[in-house]
């Protein structure tokens, strides 16, 4: 089970170009629906030691802000039964360093569509960050992370009210012509109304779900394990929550949906697409098995055969009937 | 770096609550102080554990049984296999130019210093070893270090063996005069060593990790050169890189 650099077996990975796996994501053609999720794959090149990244449908890069951020104090991670919590706190080198250094390195190891995951703590920050990323070579989609607190809105997350989601979408649409996908927070009472607000404000697509807020406590110290206390819950445990929300949102909205949350197998990809996703992001699985995305892509054709699926394009929302 | 299946050759208790496991498989370590990340059956996140020593086809880890994951590991038997990522991280630099280095180990921070001692000796550099433990029942690797022909000094917090106190006390009371230090142990010890010793050196940091290979940045520390990942740029850092608040 040797899993060195994918370049050592190019023939094998070239077989992954399979027309049955192709999907369309809001006008962007992906060779397959599998996308490493933001925050679990750096800026791509850190993973190129493990396999040839060109097998991937797209890559969503590490959440990037206008200014560099160190993030939260350590510990920033806690294990759960079948998932994990993180409180990294949007550590990133800032948009200018991403444009100058990270993106060129990313493009030297990956030649497919890049999804720029952008975060902000004010409308101005979102706007400025998206303005700078617009036109960057390789970037074909902007994915707005609206789970950050709004410093001008009492610290409440942008993604938890219809008004602030709409505001940030409108602000960003003014400065970019790239397809704009909004990555929704599941920590809301009614995901459908938030999704509709994003769509009505001009979002070209949606991505869901981001992490669920959680906490673990150390029995010995009687303190939260993570220095920040709370953090984002991800991994296999959240998969059913994601499937449910994708189902609800894709019925209510007409823009394309990227599914995300707990995906770890080809079967998970199929299930999420049946629920309504056009493409699927894989996050935490990469941290446990660095070749997770490649393995899922390799396993897709056989899984499709098993369930009588001709091609993935026709799979989206097929569980919803008519 | 590789993801590989390693076969357990040996898994035995070498001190109270401390196990030594030898694993067979492809070995590609190039610096002492590197670590491996072990998928423990039944647990989500891998367990990062530093490498004590290695040869052409096997390596040894020494780990403390501190939680459910390491408890599960402690019950594994020779012949069983583990899914392991290795080698990970940037370890100690045995070519740092030291002439009289001291190796300072605290508890389960001692093991990587053994691999380092062997690589220093290969280069004709003879380190002095100072190991600190909570008590005599926690002591480990003393015989192994001595078998390399090295002078080994011990400090125990309860005074049950050697100098009562910390490794820095044992250094002072034994009149050691090193020109460089390599340290691995609990954070307060590393802090005391970095702030207290007026010589250059390196320390190996530890942190709860997400991935262990640089992707999640859960283990970042602020250094004078900006943010560094303990799992990638570390775990070993030069003293002058670190910021102690």
Interface residues (C-beta under 8 A of the other chain):
Chain A: X1 X2 X3 X4 X39 X40 X41 X42 X46 X47 X49 X50 X62 X70 X71 X74 X75 X76 X77 X78 X79 X80 X81 X82 X83 X84 X86 X88 X91 X93 X225 X235 X236 X286 X287 X288 X289 X290 X291
Chain B: X1 X2 X3 X4 X5 X26 X39 X43 X44 X45 X46 X85 X207 X208 X209 X210 X211 X213 X214 X215 X216 X217 X218 X219 X220 X221 X222 X227 X232
